[in-house]
Amino acid sequence: MGFPHTPHPKETVLLSRYFGDAEARTYDGWVKRGGYQALEQALAMEPAQVIEIVKESGLRGRGGAGFPAGLKWSFMPKEKKRPHYLCCNADESEPGTFKDREIMRWTPHGLIEGCAIAQYAIQAEVTYIYIRGEFTEPLRIIEQALAEAYQRGVLGANAMGTGKRLDMYVHRGAGAYICGEETALMNSIEGKRGNPRIRPPFPAAFGVFGLPTTVNNVETLASVPHIINRGGAWYRSLSLSNPKSTGTKLFSVCGNVKRPGNYEVTMGFPLGDLIHELCGGVPAGRTLKACVPGGSSVPILNREEAESCKLDYEGCMEKGTMLGSGGLIVFDDSADMVYQIMRLARFYAHESCAQCTQCREGTAWTVRILQRILAGEGESKDLDLLLDLSEQMTGKTICVLSDSCAAPIVSGIKKFRGEFEAYINGTRRPRPVLAHA
Amino acid sequence: MHPTAAYEPVFSAERKQQLDEILKRYPTKRAALLPALWMVQQARGWISDHAMAEVAEVLGLTPAYVKGVVTFYTMYHQHPVGKHFVQVCTTTPCNLCGAEGVVKALLEHTGCKELGATSPDGKYTVVEVECLGACGFATPVMIGDDFIESVTAESVPELLRRYP
């Protein structure tokens, strides 16, 4: 995707409107574009009113789970007895997803504004923006924008001159996919290993530092100022298919496509159009083979399923997959599904926090079996073994990392079984695996 | 701990002040552990056992606890690395776009014998990493703190020339 970003006519640009516009990164540039009006409006309301508007909008969590954002906020104690916290999840690490990075790079004040509104709504004094350690550029840009926001009186002990305290700090991660899981993220902020916690208790009751906490994704929070500015009903009206999925969504498209990048479309947009029209389709002379619609943790779609899939929470469910984080990985007919699924499994094996046996052993074992198949040493019973193993890895652990490893394996074997069998029966030549370090 | 050479503390005057500022952001001292470890790595290039003991002392933790955290996070170096630490993403989306070719080119042009090794001249350490979060700009490569997008096997020699 080239910058400055020229949106496709079929895109609906709210979040991505200023991608590529360097001036929008500054406080003055942001205010000139209408920034911080929503925060001003929100601060003049009661926190409960802000929550009602977000509830009405139908905004759902953009990090992957799709949980209604306003409802999540309403779980926070109404009567504040102890400090409350907001955590902004900017640990974007789901393979195929790179939308939060662009939001932070181009519209840092948009994110800060969204955080400040949410923070006010849930009555928190402090927000921690947890940014993955590798995102050095977004980190620098957010820190710069935060410094400006403090300097201009947006944040601090007297935020926007209202006498309310709104503090916001960056917390840098240090290389751990699992810290994108909300309870692991909170542990990481506390200076612990990023192991997910058993729930209940849920974060709204016992969150970071044992205090009431809400964790929201970057894209979710960045959507909030638009909702405050234009109303919940307006946001709700942005829906092409199922009324339960509202607003716009950034889809990160990567893999075998002519024009990879971030595309913002209204919920319910046809997946086929996104790949073939907006992204220009797969490379010349190739045909579409498969697509992962929601980041690597969701079941893989074959061509027919992908081309008839509606991009919203329900549309993806209908096809047996999930909208997840909106990271689309496109595979053309040159892709070796066995190798790429092995590569996904290796990601999960590497990122397992190793707390739960099913995950620690299961992910590693899965990789070994897949590598054995790729080396031409697989047996026909290996596929059943993988499926059995995947079942043992689903719904049995503290978090869903091992479920995420199982999803592409089960769907991959189901839909591309022939490719696995070709390695096993010797009709496909063994493929060496790049040595891991 | 068997100190043989004199250890120069990381958290002396100026850095101690920086850390004190960071501590104000959190209700507990332990919460400053990740930021403190980043400060050590920025100052020394890696985090030694001595440094872990110092961090433990400063934050009121035990050295074993600090080590437990250091070993959990892949970005903290427990050993010295080359002058330029090179991380290349090879997870599925980048893999589909030729990331393994980038790895081979990086190994060849840096003189690193294998992934994780440092080149004989001490200039480069090349490692393969899982998803750098820039899948639409395959293949992303990090050199030190620089994040470089759309690297191809062909563009590797020119890229490395910028990191002598």
Interface residues (C-beta under 8 A of the other chain):
Chain A: M1 P83 E92 S93 E94 P95 G96 T97 F98 R101 V126 R132 G133 E134 F135 T136 E137 D167 Y169 H171 R172 G173 A174 G175 A176 Y177 S188 I189 E190 G191 K192 R193 G194 F209 S252 V253 C254 G255 N256 P260 G261 N262 S296 G327 I329 F331 A335 Y339 Q340 R343 L344 R346 F347 H350 E351 C353 L434 A435 H436 A437
Chain B: R25 Y26 P27 T28 R30 A31 A32 L33 L34 P35 L37 W38 L59 G68 V69 F72 Y73 T74 M75 Y76 Q87 T90 T91 T92 P93 N95 L96 C97 E100 V103 E114 L115 G116 V127 E128 V129 E130 C131 L132 G133 A134 C135 G136 F137 A138 M142 D145 D146 F147
